């Protein structure tokens, strides 16, 4: 029962939206060479056609509280793991001459931004000290927008030439948030009845269901879990309340912009569903192909996921839209793992042009540290990616791969203050297990996987399990060690100091628990889905040794 509870808590143990690992890494082959061709889909990249985006913003509060505003301009999107936006930050308090702008010098701050030139539709975000005011809003080259944020009344208003576009996107974001808020949180457990028998859970559950405050939707693992997924995937993106908002603006928006925003809705609607299929359901049920749950899941893939239309928007808009590109990446990944295709074969069979190049580059950016054979994948994808900037992104990962799959050096601390580096693990296979205090999924993984792996390995001299805390303070690490829920004294217990946080970022370690395996030569070792547990890891290490 404890294991089932921690499955739900895994949702809370993420530093980003990305889930831990992948259910399968498609195999690749063939060798090719590099090429370069500066092109960008159907949009003109001549410098004379580019135009900046102008943003004028009033930040109002009473009494006036000095704040900082940051503009993030993102002329193109590839992956959440590839940060390509530029930031500009200003703090400008209203002055006695602010009345020329029609604002009060005692209540308002005035900001004005001008981005670098955009040569095609892109994105901007605005945030202050409290967080994002506008997140990933689509802009066209030359857009000009006036924004007023009343912090006292929590109101956002728009004016200027691009006001319709921003008002539409703001209403879409509100509709999305409202729809998400209205749905109950889902909890996956082995047995609903066993869970409700714990403490006074049943009384709280019944009280929540009968109250205005909402309730928890408890779903049992297996057939019920798959059945709920099928109900979700049978819905159509036009059921999303964002679509009703967007339709109201159809005659007021640029056609390209309307197509991109339509792509945002489609992508947002399907991405989460297919991620659930790829990372949770398929990885869980495919080992038992005779089970009813697996059979139902495969029927859902054939009838709904595989059959999804990819012609709802133009390829031009699809290559720009953030959410739509993420949806295509998850969709083609599902096709590759279910139909046992290499990722390059799956992409080449369906896509062409810029979309093909972006999806091949996106897969590399999203899964670089988990592709079982990165060298073969990059050799196969290499001749397919020729356009700027995807060629540049690919080359960056190529250089990273050429440095070898060597794990970068590190300086982790033990309780005595000693720094441990790669040299201290020479001639050993090392399993680095990353966790943090308060992460239920990490506690669950330690109890059911790490402990068992210790038993399976016994006193194997060539293998070492290293427990690494990513807690932000030593005090939190101490609490985790003292609890005995995340590690024990028989393991080497280390902590990552703040000076080494960039090391985590280099390996995209954002969700926990996380494993990184290093071989005797200090190289990173990838793994398959059935190896992400004690028995699978033990068999892998046995084969390597």
N, C-alpha and C positions, 0 to 999 in steps of 0.2 A: 504493500500500500504506500509506503514511504517513497518508493521508486516512482509511483504514479504521480504523487504530489509534486515531486521535484521536476517531473516532465513539464508541468505547467510553469514552474518557476524559471525554467530555462528561458522563457520569453523575457524575463527581467534581467538576464545576465548577458546583455549585448551592449557594446559600445557603438554599434552601428546597426542598420537594417539588415546587413548581410548575415546569413546564417552560417553556421560552422561547417566548413568543408562542402564536398559535393558527393552525390551518390555514385558517380562513375566518371572516370576520366577517359574519353575516347582515345584509341590508339592512332598513331600517325606514322607515315613512312614517306620515302622519296626525298631527294635532295635537289635544291635549286639555288639560284643566285639572286642578288639584289638588283632592283631597278628603281628608278625615280622618275616620276612625271607629275609636275605641278598642276593638278586640276582639282576642281571642287564641284562635283555633281553638275546640276543644271544652273548653278548661280555663277554670275560673272565675278571673277576675283580681281579684275583690273582695279588698281588703287583709285582711279578717278571715280569709280562707282560707289566707293565706300562712304559712309556717313556716320558720325557719332550719334549717340543717344543722349538727349539733354534731360536732366531730371532736376526740377526745382521742388524743394520740400520745406514746408513749415511744420515745426514740431512745437505744439502748444501744451502748456501745463500751467496750472495755478495752484500754489505759487510757482514761479519759474524755477525749474531744476535743470542745471546745466547737464547736457547729455552729448554723447558722441554718436554720429551717424556714419555707418559704413555702407558703401555701395560695392556690390560684387557684380562685375560684368563678365559674362560667360558667352563668348562668341560662338562656341561650339561645345557639344557634349558628346562624350564617348562612354564614360563609366564613372560610377560614384567613387571608384578607387583612383581615378585620374583627375587630379585637381588642376583645372586649366583656367580658373577664373582669376581676374585681377581685382585687387581691393583698393579703394580710395576712402580715406577717413578724414572727416572734418568735425571740428567743434566751433561753432560760430554763434555767439549769443546776440540776440537782438540789440540794436543800438538805437539812440534817439532818432537816427535817420531811417529807421525801419518803416516809418509811416509812408515812405515813398512806395513801399511794396504793399501797403494796405494792411500791415500787421502791427500788433502791439509790442513795443519794446519791453514791456514788463511781463509779458506772458509767452512770447514766441522766440524760437530760434529759427534762423533762416539758413538753408543749405542749398547749394547748387553744384551739380556734378555734370561733367561732360566725359563720356566714355571714349575709349579708342574707337576708331572707325569700325563699323560693322559692315560686312560685305554680303551678308545674308541674314535671315532671321536668326536671332539668338536669344539669350536670357539675361535678366538682371535680377538681383535680390537686394533688398534694403533691410538693414538691421540696426537697432540701437542697443543700449546696454542691457535691455530686458529680453532681447531676442529678435527674431525676424518680424519685420512689419509686412514685407512682401517677400515671398519665396518663389524663385524660379518663374518669374513672369516673362512671357514671350514678348520680345520687342522686334520691330523692323528697323532697318537702317534709316536714320533720320528722325526716328520717333522723338517727340517732345511731350513731356508730361509734368503737370503740376500736382503735387500730393500734399494734403494737409492731414496731419495726425493730431487729434485732440486726445492727449493722454488722460485728461481729467474725465472726459465723457466716453472714452474708448471708442472714438469714431474715426473713420478714415474716409476722406473725400478726394475726388479727382476732378481736374479741369485741364484745359488745354487741348491741343490737336489730337492727342492719343487717349483722351479721357474714356471714350467708349470701350476701347480695348482693355484698359486697366480695370474699369468698373465691371466689365464682363468677367474677367479673370478673378477679381475679388469675390464676386458673387458665386462663381464656380467653386472657389476654395471654401467659402462658407457652407455651401451645400454639401460638399464632400465631408467636411468636419461634422456637420449636423447629422448626416447619414451614419457616419462611423460612431458617433456618440449615442445614437439611438439603438444600436445593436448590443445585445448582451455579450459579455466576455465569455469566450469558450475555454473550457477546462477539460483536458484529456486525461482520463484515468482508466486503470485496469478494470475497476468495478465501481459503479456509481454507489451501490448500496454500502460497500465497505467504506467508501470515502465518507458518506453521510453519517456512518456510525461513529466516526471519530469525534471525540469531545462533544460539543453541542453544535456541530456543523449543520445537522438537519434543521434545527430550529432557526438558525440564522438563514439558511437557504430558503425555507418556507416564508420567513418574514420578508426577505428581500423580494421574493416573487410576488408577494401580495402588496408591496409598498410602491410608492411612486419612484423610488430610487433605482429601479432596475434589478437585474438578477444575473446569476452565473448560469451559463448553459453547460451542463455537465454531460460529456460525451464519452462513451466507453470505447477503448481502443478496439481496432478490428473492423468488423462489418459495419457497425454504427458510424464509426469515424469515416469510412469510405462512403457510406450512404449520404452523410451530411455533405461531403465533398461533391458528390454527384449532384445533389440539390443545388449547390452553389454554382457549379460549372454549367448547369442547364440554363441558368439565367443569361440574359443578353445585355450587352453594354448599354443599350438604349434604356434599360431600366434604371441606370444610374441617374440620380437627380441632377447631376452636373449637366447632363444633356439637355434637360428642360431649360436650364439657364442659358446655355449656349445658343439654342435655337431662337431664343428671343432676340438675339443680336445678329442673326444671320445677314440681314440686309444692311447692317451698319459697319460690318468688319471687312477688311481686305480679304479676298478669297484665299490667299495663301495662309493668312493668319487663322482664318476659320478652320482650314484643313489641319493645321498644326494643333490647334486647340481640340479639335475632334480626336486627333491622335492621342493627345494627353488623356482624354477620357477613356478611350479604348484601352490604352496601355495601363492606366491606373486600375481599371476594372479587372483585367485579366492577369496582370503580372503577379499579384499576390496569390491568386489561385494556382497558377502554374508553378510558382515557387514552392507552394505547399506540396504539390505533386512531386516535384523533383527532389526536394530535400527531406520531406517528412514521410510521405506515403510510399513512393516507389522504393526508397532506400530501406524502408521497414518491411515491406511485403514481398519484394521480388525474390528473396531467398527461398520462400515457400510458395512455389508456383502452382501448387495444387490447392492452395487455400481458396475459399470463396471470396475472401477480401481481395486477394490478388486478381482473381478472375474478374471481379466487378470493377476493379481499378483499371484493368486493361480495356474493358469494354468502355469505360468512361473516356479513356484516352482515344480510342478509335472513333467513338461516336461524337465526342465533343472537342477535345483538345486538338487532335490531329485534323479535325474537320473545320476548325476555325477559319473564317475567311481572312485572307491577307490583302484583300483588295478594297477595304473600306475607305482608305485614303490613298493619295498618290505616293509613289516612292519618294518623291521630292520632299513631301511633308514628313513621311515616315523616317527619313534619314536625319531629320532635325529634331523631332519631338523626343524629349527626354523619356517620358513614360512609354511611348510606343516603341522606342528602341530597346528599352529594358524588356518589354513584353516579347518582342521578336527574339531577343537573346535567350530568354527562358523557354520560349516555344521551340526554337531550333535545338536547344540543349535537350529538351524532353524527347524530341525526335531522335537525336543521336543516341541517347542512352536506351530508349525502348527498342529502337530498330537496329541497335548494335552497329552504328555507323561511326566513322571518325567524324570529328567536328567539321573538318574541312570538306569532307564528302557531303555531309548534311547541308552545310551552307551553300556549297556550289550547286547542289541539286535544286535549290529553291530560289536563291537570290542571285542578283547580278548588279553590276555597277557599284555605286557608292554604298548601298546597303550591304552588299557582300563584304566590301572592304571594312566597313565599320563593325559588322558582326564578328568577323575574324579577329579584328583588333580588340574589340570589347571582350571576347572570350579570353584572350590573353591577359588583358588588364584585370578581369574579374577573378580569374582562376590561376594566375601565374604560379603561385606556390603550391598548387594542388594537381597540376597536370602531371600525370605519371611519367611521360616522356616529352619534356618541353622541347628538346632539341629537334625531335622528329616533327612535332607540331609546327614549330617555327620554320623548318625547312619546307614543309608542305604549303604553309600559308604565305610564305615569303613572296612568291611571284604574283600573288593575287592582290597585294596591297601596294598601290602605286600613287595614290592621291595624297596631297597635303591636306590636313595635318596627320592623317592616319599613318602615313609612311614614317613620319617623325616619331609618333608614339611607338610604332612597331620597332623602330631602330633602337629606341631607348631600352625596351625589354630585351632586344637582341644583345645589346652590350652587357646588360645585366646577366644574361644567360652565358655569354662568352667568358665572363669572369669565372665561369664554372658554377656548378650548383653548390659552391662552397658556402657554408653558413658563415655569415659575417662575424667577426670577433665581437666579444661582449665583455662586460665587467659587472657581474652580478654579485651581490653581497650576501655573506652568511651572518649569523648572529654575532660572531666575534668581530665583524668588521672586515674580514678578509675578502678580497676581490677574487672571483673565479672567472677564468677565461677559457677559450677553446683549448689552450695548451694543457689545461688540467684534465682534459678528457681524451687525450691522445690514445689511440689504439683501443677505443671502446665504442660500442654502439650506445648512444644516449637517447633516452626518451624524455624530452622536456615537457612537463605537464604544467600548464599555466592556469591560474585560478585567482579568485579574489574573495575576501571575507564578505559574507552575506549573499553569495551566489548559490542558490539552491541547486542549480544544475551541476555546479562544481562539486558540491557535497555529495550529490547523487553519483556522479561519475567516479569520485574517489571510492565510495563505499562499494559500488558494484563492479567497477572495472579495474581501477588501479590496484586495489587490494588483491583482487584475483590474479592480476598480472604478476604481482609480487610472488604469490604462491606458485604460479606456473614457472616463473624464472628461477625460483629457489636461490641458490648461491652462485648463479652464473657469473663468472668473473669478467666476461667480455661485455656485459650489459649493465647499464646503470640508469635508474629512474631518478630524475631530478625534479623536485617540486619547486615551481617558481611562482612566487606571489607577485601580482601586478598591483597590489594595493597602493594607494597614493601616499600613505603614511606608514611609518614603522609601527605605530601604535595599532593600526588596523591589522597589520601582518601578525603582531603579537597576539591579538584576539583570535585570529584564525588558527594560529598554531596551538594556542591554549585550548581551543574548542575540541580539537581532535576530529573535526568533521571533514577537513579538507586534505589532511596529510598526517604523517606520523613521524616519530623520531628516527625510524629505521631508514627513512629517505634522506637524501641530501636536500636540505631546505634552504632556498635562496630567495632573494628579493631583488626586484628591478628598481634601482634608484631613478629619480626623475631625469638624470643625465643620460639614461639609456632608453628613454621612452621612444626615441626615433628608431631604435632597433626593432621595437614592436611594429611600428608603422611600416618599416621596410618589408616586413613579412605579412602585412595586412592582418595582424592579430588584433581583432576588435571584438570578438565574441568568445565567451568562455563557458565551459572549459575548452582549452585548445591544446593540441599536441603538435610538437615539432620533433622529428626524428633525425638524428645526425649519425652518419656512419663513421667508421674508424679513420677515414681520411678527412673528416670534417665536412662532408657533403650532406646536403639536404636529401632526404628520402621521401618520395611520395607514397601514397597508399590508395587502395581501392575501398569501396564501401563496406565490404565484409571484413575489413581489417581494422575498422574503427571501434574495436572492442577488445577485451583482454585476450580472448582466444584467437582472434584474427591477428592481433599484433604479435602474439607469441609465435604463431605459425610463420609470420613474415620474418621475424628475427631468426627463427630456426633455419629458414631457407637461406637467409643472408649469411649466416654463420657456416 
